[in-house]
Amino acid sequence: MPKSGSPITTPSADDETLRRVAEAIDRIRPVIRDDGGDVELLGVTEAGVVQVRLLGACVGCPSASMTLRDGIERSVREKVPQIAGIEAVEG
């Protein structure tokens, strides 16, 4: 997520969905940062898939997929149950 705390908006997701997804990611972010990583919200696709970019120590970490699924996705689904899933975008 950008330093300003605002997600990069996409035309496929409404502002309320993006706001709720960003809040959910912000809730898990301190745990990720404690391990030297971070996560950037890129947007939500028309299909309801949340796209994120893993940063810092998360890049190349063998536990990154577990962090994505068990940490980030769980946090987002609790706040925004209608999302279809979450995926990490490289680069």
MMTF fields as JSON, N, C-alpha, C and O atoms, coordinates in Angstrom:
{
  "mmtfVersion": "1.0.0",
  "mmtfProducer": "UNKNOWN",
  "numBonds": 363,
  "numAtoms": 364,
  "numGroups": 91,
  "numChains": 1,
  "numModels": 1,
  "chainsPerModel": [1],
  "groupsPerChain": [91],
  "chainIdList": ["A"],
  "bondAtomList": [4, 2, 8, 6, 12, 10, 16, 14, 20, 18, 24, 22, 28, 26, 32, 30, 36, 34, 40, 38, 44, 42, 48, 46, 52, 50, 56, 54, 60, 58, 64, 62, 68, 66, 72, 70, 76, 74, 80, 78, 84, 82, 88, 86, 92, 90, 96, 94, 100, 98, 104, 102, 108, 106, 112, 110, 116, 114, 120, 118, 124, 122, 128, 126, 132, 130, 136, 134, 140, 138, 144, 142, 148, 146, 152, 150, 156, 154, 160, 158, 164, 162, 168, 166, 172, 170, 176, 174, 180, 178, 184, 182, 188, 186, 192, 190, 196, 194, 200, 198, 204, 202, 208, 206, 212, 210, 216, 214, 220, 218, 224, 222, 228, 226, 232, 230, 236, 234, 240, 238, 244, 242, 248, 246, 252, 250, 256, 254, 260, 258, 264, 262, 268, 266, 272, 270, 276, 274, 280, 278, 284, 282, 288, 286, 292, 290, 296, 294, 300, 298, 304, 302, 308, 306, 312, 310, 316, 314, 320, 318, 324, 322, 328, 326, 332, 330, 336, 334, 340, 338, 344, 342, 348, 346, 352, 350, 356, 354, 360, 358],
  "bondOrderList": [1, 1, 1, 1, 1, 1, 1, 1, 1, 1, 1, 1, 1, 1, 1, 1, 1, 1, 1, 1, 1, 1, 1, 1, 1, 1, 1, 1, 1, 1, 1, 1, 1, 1, 1, 1, 1, 1, 1, 1, 1, 1, 1, 1, 1, 1, 1, 1, 1, 1, 1, 1, 1, 1, 1, 1, 1, 1, 1, 1, 1, 1, 1, 1, 1, 1, 1, 1, 1, 1, 1, 1, 1, 1, 1, 1, 1, 1, 1, 1, 1, 1, 1, 1, 1, 1, 1, 1, 1, 1],
  "groupList": [{"groupName": "MET", "atomNameList": ["N", "CA", "C", "O"], "elementList": ["N", "C", "C", "O"], "formalChargeList": [0, 0, 0, 0], "bondAtomList": [1, 0, 2, 1, 3, 2], "bondOrderList": [1, 1, 2], "singleLetterCode": "M", "chemCompType": "L-PEPTIDE LINKING"}, {"groupName": "PRO", "atomNameList": ["N", "CA", "C", "O"], "elementList": ["N", "C", "C", "O"], "formalChargeList": [0, 0, 0, 0], "bondAtomList": [1, 0, 2, 1, 3, 2], "bondOrderList": [1, 1, 2], "singleLetterCode": "P", "chemCompType": "L-PEPTIDE LINKING"}, {"groupName": "LYS", "atomNameList": ["N", "CA", "C", "O"], "elementList": ["N", "C", "C", "O"], "formalChargeList": [0, 0, 0, 0], "bondAtomList": [1, 0, 2, 1, 3, 2], "bondOrderList": [1, 1, 2], "singleLetterCode": "K", "chemCompType": "L-PEPTIDE LINKING"}, {"groupName": "SER", "atomNameList": ["N", "CA", "C", "O"], "elementList": ["N", "C", "C", "O"], "formalChargeList": [0, 0, 0, 0], "bondAtomList": [1, 0, 2, 1, 3, 2], "bondOrderList": [1, 1, 2], "singleLetterCode": "S", "chemCompType": "L-PEPTIDE LINKING"}, {"groupName": "GLY", "atomNameList": ["N", "CA", "C", "O"], "elementList": ["N", "C", "C", "O"], "formalChargeList": [0, 0, 0, 0], "bondAtomList": [1, 0, 2, 1, 3, 2], "bondOrderList": [1, 1, 2], "singleLetterCode": "G", "chemCompType": "PEPTIDE LINKING"}, {"groupName": "ILE", "atomNameList": ["N", "CA", "C", "O"], "elementList": ["N", "C", "C", "O"], "formalChargeList": [0, 0, 0, 0], "bondAtomList": [1, 0, 2, 1, 3, 2], "bondOrderList": [1, 1, 2], "singleLetterCode": "I", "chemCompType": "L-PEPTIDE LINKING"}, {"groupName": "THR", "atomNameList": ["N", "CA", "C", "O"], "elementList": ["N", "C", "C", "O"], "formalChargeList": [0, 0, 0, 0], "bondAtomList": [1, 0, 2, 1, 3, 2], "bondOrderList": [1, 1, 2], "singleLetterCode": "T", "chemCompType": "L-PEPTIDE LINKING"}, {"groupName": "ALA", "atomNameList": ["N", "CA", "C", "O"], "elementList": ["N", "C", "C", "O"], "formalChargeList": [0, 0, 0, 0], "bondAtomList": [1, 0, 2, 1, 3, 2], "bondOrderList": [1, 1, 2], "singleLetterCode": "A", "chemCompType": "L-PEPTIDE LINKING"}, {"groupName": "ASP", "atomNameList": ["N", "CA", "C", "O"], "elementList": ["N", "C", "C", "O"], "formalChargeList": [0, 0, 0, 0], "bondAtomList": [1, 0, 2, 1, 3, 2], "bondOrderList": [1, 1, 2], "singleLetterCode": "D", "chemCompType": "L-PEPTIDE LINKING"}, {"groupName": "GLU", "atomNameList": ["N", "CA", "C", "O"], "elementList": ["N", "C", "C", "O"], "formalChargeList": [0, 0, 0, 0], "bondAtomList": [1, 0, 2, 1, 3, 2], "bondOrderList": [1, 1, 2], "singleLetterCode": "E", "chemCompType": "L-PEPTIDE LINKING"}, {"groupName": "LEU", "atomNameList": ["N", "CA", "C", "O"], "elementList": ["N", "C", "C", "O"], "formalChargeList": [0, 0, 0, 0], "bondAtomList": [1, 0, 2, 1, 3, 2], "bondOrderList": [1, 1, 2], "singleLetterCode": "L", "chemCompType": "L-PEPTIDE LINKING"}, {"groupName": "ARG", "atomNameList": ["N", "CA", "C", "O"], "elementList": ["N", "C", "C", "O"], "formalChargeList": [0, 0, 0, 0], "bondAtomList": [1, 0, 2, 1, 3, 2], "bondOrderList": [1, 1, 2], "singleLetterCode": "R", "chemCompType": "L-PEPTIDE LINKING"}, {"groupName": "VAL", "atomNameList": ["N", "CA", "C", "O"], "elementList": ["N", "C", "C", "O"], "formalChargeList": [0, 0, 0, 0], "bondAtomList": [1, 0, 2, 1, 3, 2], "bondOrderList": [1, 1, 2], "singleLetterCode": "V", "chemCompType": "L-PEPTIDE LINKING"}, {"groupName": "GLN", "atomNameList": ["N", "CA", "C", "O"], "elementList": ["N", "C", "C", "O"], "formalChargeList": [0, 0, 0, 0], "bondAtomList": [1, 0, 2, 1, 3, 2], "bondOrderList": [1, 1, 2], "singleLetterCode": "Q", "chemCompType": "L-PEPTIDE LINKING"}, {"groupName": "CYS", "atomNameList": ["N", "CA", "C", "O"], "elementList": ["N", "C", "C", "O"], "formalChargeList": [0, 0, 0, 0], "bondAtomList": [1, 0, 2, 1, 3, 2], "bondOrderList": [1, 1, 2], "singleLetterCode": "C", "chemCompType": "L-PEPTIDE LINKING"}],
  "groupTypeList": [0, 1, 2, 3, 4, 3, 1, 5, 6, 6, 1, 3, 7, 8, 8, 9, 6, 10, 11, 11, 12, 7, 9, 7, 5, 8, 11, 5, 11, 1, 12, 5, 11, 8, 8, 4, 4, 8, 12, 9, 10, 10, 4, 12, 6, 9, 7, 4, 12, 12, 13, 12, 11, 10, 10, 4, 7, 14, 12, 4, 14, 1, 3, 7, 3, 0, 6, 10, 11, 8, 4, 5, 9, 11, 3, 12, 11, 9, 2, 12, 1, 13, 5, 7, 4, 5, 9, 7, 12, 9, 4],
  "groupIdList": [1, 2, 3, 4, 5, 6, 7, 8, 9, 10, 11, 12, 13, 14, 15, 16, 17, 18, 19, 20, 21, 22, 23, 24, 25, 26, 27, 28, 29, 30, 31, 32, 33, 34, 35, 36, 37, 38, 39, 40, 41, 42, 43, 44, 45, 46, 47, 48, 49, 50, 51, 52, 53, 54, 55, 56, 57, 58, 59, 60, 61, 62, 63, 64, 65, 66, 67, 68, 69, 70, 71, 72, 73, 74, 75, 76, 77, 78, 79, 80, 81, 82, 83, 84, 85, 86, 87, 88, 89, 90, 91],
  "secStructList": [7, 7, 6, 6, 1, 7, 7, 7, 7, 7, 6, 6, 1, 7, 2, 2, 2, 2, 2, 2, 2, 2, 2, 2, 2, 2, 2, 2, 2, 2, 2, 2, 2, 2, 6, 6, 3, 3, 3, 3, 3, 3, 3, 3, 7, 6, 6, 1, 3, 3, 3, 3, 3, 3, 3, 3, 6, 6, 6, 6, 7, 6, 6, 2, 2, 2, 0, 0, 0, 0, 0, 0, 0, 2, 2, 2, 2, 2, 2, 7, 6, 6, 7, 7, 3, 3, 3, 3, 7, 7, 7],
  "xCoordList": [0.838, 0.0, 0.886, 1.916, 0.513, 1.308, 1.413, 0.556, 2.457, 2.72, 1.558, 1.361, 0.791, -0.316, -1.443, -2.316, -1.442, -2.501, -3.666, -4.646, -3.589, -4.672, -4.346, -3.249, -5.294, -5.043, -5.043, -5.621, -4.404, -4.463, -5.822, -6.118, -6.645, -7.998, -8.029, -7.225, -8.965, -9.176, -10.631, -11.486, -10.935, -12.309, -13.231, -14.452, -12.678, -13.493, -14.035, -14.919, -13.541, -13.987, -14.534, -13.985, -15.625, -16.166, -15.311, -14.548, -15.453, -14.635, -14.836, -13.879, -16.06, -16.346, -15.623, -15.062, -15.631, -14.928, -13.435, -12.806, -12.866, -11.436, -11.092, -10.068, -11.943, -11.704, -11.717, -10.856, -12.688, -12.788, -11.635, -11.129, -11.214, -10.063, -8.804, -8.007, -8.628, -7.457, -7.435, -6.376, -8.573, -8.644, -8.247, -7.529, -8.715, -8.383, -6.888, -6.288, -6.288, -4.845, -4.074, -3.062, -4.552, -3.898, -3.913, -2.999, -4.941, -5.043, -3.956, -3.457, -3.584, -2.575, -1.166, -0.188, -1.053, 0.243, 1.291, 2.442, 0.955, 1.995, 2.669, 3.867, 1.93, 2.502, 3.476, 4.54, 3.116, 3.98, 5.25, 6.349, 5.084, 6.24, 7.182, 8.394, 6.632, 7.485, 8.483, 9.557, 8.136, 9.023, 9.826, 10.488, 9.771, 10.571, 9.911, 10.561, 8.638, 7.93, 6.909, 6.816, 6.153, 5.038, 4.171, 4.542, 3.027, 2.102, 1.495, 1.151, 1.37, 0.802, -0.485, -0.477, -1.578, -2.843, -2.803, -2.61, -2.985, -2.985, -4.395, -4.608, -5.35, -6.726, -7.536, -7.081, -8.758, -9.671, -10.178, -10.657, -10.078, -10.506, -12.026, -12.714, -12.544, -13.979, -14.507, -15.673, -13.659, -14.055, -14.001, -14.317, -13.607, -13.566, -12.297, -12.275, -11.234, -9.952, -9.119, -8.88, -8.685, -7.836, -6.413, -5.882, -5.808, -4.434, -3.527, -3.769, -2.47, -1.496, -0.093, 0.123, 0.844, 2.255, 2.94, 2.837, 3.63, 4.402, 5.737, 6.354, 6.181, 7.392, 8.354, 7.994, 9.56, 10.561, 10.9, 11.114, 10.948, 11.342, 10.342, 10.667, 9.14, 8.143, 8.538, 8.154, 9.303, 9.708, 10.675, 11.756, 10.288, 11.136, 11.095, 11.787, 10.305, 10.223, 9.429, 8.367, 9.932, 9.216, 7.843, 6.977, 7.639, 6.355, 5.399, 4.312, 5.772, 4.952, 3.567, 2.584, 3.465, 2.143, 1.257, 0.044, 1.851, 1.098, 0.664, -0.458, 1.536, 1.197, 0.048, -0.883, 0.114, -0.924, -2.259, -3.274, -2.269, -3.509, -4.027, -5.184, -3.177, -3.627, -3.654, -4.355, -2.92, -2.89, -3.697, -4.722, -3.23, -3.846, -5.246, -6.194, -5.388, -6.703, -7.726, -8.865, -7.333, -8.264, -8.721, -9.909, -7.78, -8.119, -9.082, -10.049, -8.81, -9.667, -11.046, -12.054, -11.114, -12.415, -13.291, -14.517, -12.674, -13.45, -14.157, -15.288, -13.507, -14.047, -14.849, -15.802, -14.457, -15.094, -15.366, -14.642, -16.405, -16.637, -16.964, -16.839, -17.375, -17.752, -16.564, -16.765, -15.333, -14.203, -14.072, -14.398, -13.59, -13.429, -12.112, -11.992, -11.136, -9.829, -8.811, -9.137, -7.563, -6.463, -5.291, -5.04, -4.579, -3.408, -2.281, -2.495, -1.081, 0.107, 0.534, 0.618, 0.799, 1.257, 2.746, 3.153, 3.541, 5.0, 5.363, 4.656, 6.483, 7.04, 6.568, 7.007],
  "yCoordList": [-1.169, 0.0, 1.235, 1.252, 2.251, 3.465, 4.054, 3.806, 4.83, 5.41, 6.276, 6.404, 6.869, 7.73, 6.949, 7.543, 5.637, 4.822, 4.654, 3.994, 5.231, 5.119, 4.056, 4.049, 3.153, 2.14, 2.75, 3.812, 2.08, 2.461, 1.999, 0.805, 2.92, 2.54, 1.978, 2.343, 1.09, 0.508, 0.734, 0.795, 0.858, 1.099, -0.09, 0.056, -1.244, -2.432, -2.606, -3.436, -1.857, -1.998, -0.666, 0.394, -0.732, 0.514, 1.003, 0.24, 2.271, 2.895, 2.233, 2.084, 1.836, 1.21, -0.128, -0.426, -0.926, -2.217, -2.0, -2.67, -1.074, -0.785, -0.299, -0.689, 0.551, 1.07, -0.07, -0.131, -0.966, -2.072, -3.049, -3.565, -3.309, -4.189, -3.552, -4.23, -2.251, -1.543, -1.599, -1.797, -1.431, -1.507, -2.9, -3.033, -3.924, -5.297, -5.554, -6.199, -5.056, -5.225, -4.438, -4.909, -3.253, -2.455, -3.164, -2.99, -3.958, -4.696, -5.757, -6.001, -6.389, -7.463, -6.932, -7.612, -5.733, -5.164, -5.156, -5.496, -4.788, -4.782, -6.141, -6.201, -7.202, -8.548, -8.834, -9.411, -8.436, -8.648, -7.802, -8.265, -6.57, -5.678, -6.171, -5.975, -6.809, -7.366, -8.374, -8.559, -9.028, -10.001, -9.396, -10.122, -8.065, -7.389, -7.263, -6.863, -7.593, -7.513, -6.397, -5.611, -6.343, -5.41, -5.882, -6.795, -5.256, -5.606, -4.323, -3.411, -4.263, -3.11, -3.545, -4.505, -2.862, -3.132, -2.499, -1.291, -3.317, -2.815, -2.526, -1.58, -3.329, -3.123, -4.388, -5.391, -4.315, -5.457, -5.605, -4.64, -6.807, -7.042, -7.096, -7.159, -7.071, -7.202, -8.517, -8.608, -9.53, -10.845, -10.901, -11.935, -9.807, -9.758, -10.298, -10.632, -10.391, -10.868, -9.671, -8.741, -9.711, -8.656, -8.91, -10.01, -7.899, -8.008, -7.197, -6.021, -7.864, -7.228, -7.49, -8.391, -6.704, -6.925, -7.117, -6.266, -8.225, -8.479, -7.76, -7.758, -7.149, -6.33, -6.763, -7.539, -6.265, -6.51, -7.974, -8.668, -8.443, -9.825, -10.845, -12.027, -10.402, -11.327, -11.814, -12.908, -11.002, -11.355, -12.533, -12.421, -13.637, -14.827, -15.649, -16.663, -15.239, -15.978, -17.268, -17.245, -18.391, -19.658, -19.652, -20.452, -18.773, -18.705, -17.685, -17.477, -17.053, -15.989, -16.483, -15.772, -17.67, -18.164, -18.421, -18.22, -18.859, -19.069, -17.717, -17.585, -16.734, -15.391, -14.837, -14.241, -15.036, -14.538, -15.198, -14.513, -16.504, -17.266, -17.178, -16.824, -17.498, -17.608, -16.275, -16.143, -15.313, -14.022, -12.974, -12.504, -12.613, -11.512, -11.884, -11.133, -13.031, -13.402, -13.575, -13.127, -14.21, -14.397, -13.047, -12.847, -12.123, -10.796, -10.071, -9.454, -10.151, -9.468, -10.118, -9.411, -11.436, -12.122, -11.841, -11.814, -11.632, -11.29, -9.952, -9.783, -9.015, -7.666, -7.517, -6.739, -8.269, -8.162, -9.582, -10.072, -10.248, -11.654, -11.917, -13.051, -10.901, -11.111, -11.215, -11.487, -11.005, -11.134, -12.586, -13.515, -12.756, -14.1, -14.732, -15.957, -13.939, -14.467, -13.355, -12.173, -13.77, -12.805, -13.39, -14.594, -12.53, -13.001, -11.998, -10.787, -12.533, -11.69, -11.426, -12.347, -10.18, -9.751, -9.451, -8.702, -10.019, -9.805, -8.517, -8.055, -7.941, -6.788, -5.472, -4.466],
  "zCoordList": [0.0, 0.0, 0.0, 0.674, -0.73, -0.746, 0.65, 1.497, 0.892, 2.199, 2.697, 3.906, 1.784, 2.177, 2.829, 3.462, 2.688, 3.244, 2.292, 2.637, 1.103, 0.138, -0.898, -1.456, -1.162, -2.175, -3.572, -3.802, -4.468, -5.872, -6.362, -6.329, -6.812, -7.197, -8.602, -9.459, -8.815, -10.132, -10.509, -9.626, -11.786, -12.187, -11.915, -11.979, -11.617, -11.435, -10.027, -9.815, -9.069, -7.69, -7.198, -7.5, -6.433, -5.907, -4.741, -4.148, -4.429, -3.382, -2.028, -1.268, -1.716, -0.428, -0.299, 0.756, -1.344, -1.314, -1.129, -0.31, -1.879, -1.745, -0.346, 0.215, 0.22, 1.564, 2.585, 3.464, 2.469, 3.409, 3.262, 4.259, 2.031, 1.792, 2.382, 3.031, 2.156, 2.692, 4.216, 4.812, 4.84, 6.307, 6.8, 7.792, 6.106, 6.499, 6.363, 7.223, 5.292, 5.098, 6.158, 6.677, 6.469, 7.51, 8.856, 9.662, 9.102, 10.365, 10.493, 11.592, 9.383, 9.406, 9.165, 9.477, 8.618, 8.234, 9.356, 9.085, 10.599, 11.65, 11.85, 12.125, 11.717, 11.864, 10.729, 10.949, 9.532, 8.365, 8.498, 8.194, 8.951, 9.119, 10.214, 10.125, 11.242, 12.307, 11.758, 12.33, 10.651, 10.02, 8.87, 8.129, 8.716, 7.698, 6.345, 5.379, 6.252, 4.973, 4.972, 5.915, 3.904, 3.78, 2.624, 1.885, 2.479, 1.414, 0.861, 1.613, -0.45, -1.133, -1.82, -2.59, -1.557, -2.225, -3.608, -3.739, -4.637, -6.007, -6.498, -7.256, -6.076, -6.503, -6.367, -5.817, -6.886, -6.893, -8.314, -8.91, -8.86, -10.244, -10.333, -9.314, -11.559, -11.796, -11.244, -10.859, -11.205, -10.683, -9.153, -8.564, -8.51, -7.06, -6.445, -5.26, -7.236, -6.729, -6.279, -7.049, -5.031, -4.483, -4.966, -4.809, -5.545, -6.025, -5.115, -4.846, -4.647, -3.764, -4.284, -5.094, -3.818, -4.098, -2.752, -1.869, -2.603, -1.393, -1.512, -2.576, -0.419, -0.428, 0.665, 1.55, 0.598, 1.634, 1.765, 0.77, 3.01, 3.287, 2.732, 2.622, 2.383, 1.825, 0.431, 0.018, -0.287, -1.639, -1.565, -0.988, -2.138, -2.155, -0.886, -0.788, 0.082, 1.347, 1.14, 0.518, 1.656, 1.5, 2.185, 1.829, 3.149, 3.854, 3.251, 3.788, 2.162, 1.582, 1.18, 1.387, 0.617, 0.215, 1.43, 1.369, 2.52, 3.751, 4.337, 4.825, 4.29, 4.756, 3.933, 4.475, 2.626, 1.729, 2.038, 2.158, 2.167, 2.368, 3.8, 4.022, 4.765, 6.151, 6.895, 7.898, 6.426, 7.098, 6.366, 6.861, 5.187, 4.444, 3.967, 4.195, 3.309, 2.772, 3.899, 3.772, 4.981, 6.103, 6.648, 6.902, 6.826, 7.338, 6.398, 6.843, 5.102, 4.125, 4.079, 4.051, 4.069, 4.008, 5.229, 5.118, 6.384, 7.582, 7.412, 7.869, 6.767, 6.6, 5.308, 5.25, 4.267, 2.949, 2.437, 1.57, 2.965, 2.63, 1.158, 0.697, 0.424, -0.975, -1.935, -3.119, -1.456, -2.379, -2.827, -2.089, -4.046, -4.61, -4.204, -4.214, -3.852, -3.496, -3.464, -3.571, -3.314, -3.261, -4.027, -3.978, -4.731, -5.474, -5.365, -5.31, -5.336, -5.315, -6.753, -7.566, -7.054, -8.367, -8.235, -7.347, -9.095, -9.049, -9.749, -10.645, -9.327, -10.023, -9.628, -10.185]
}
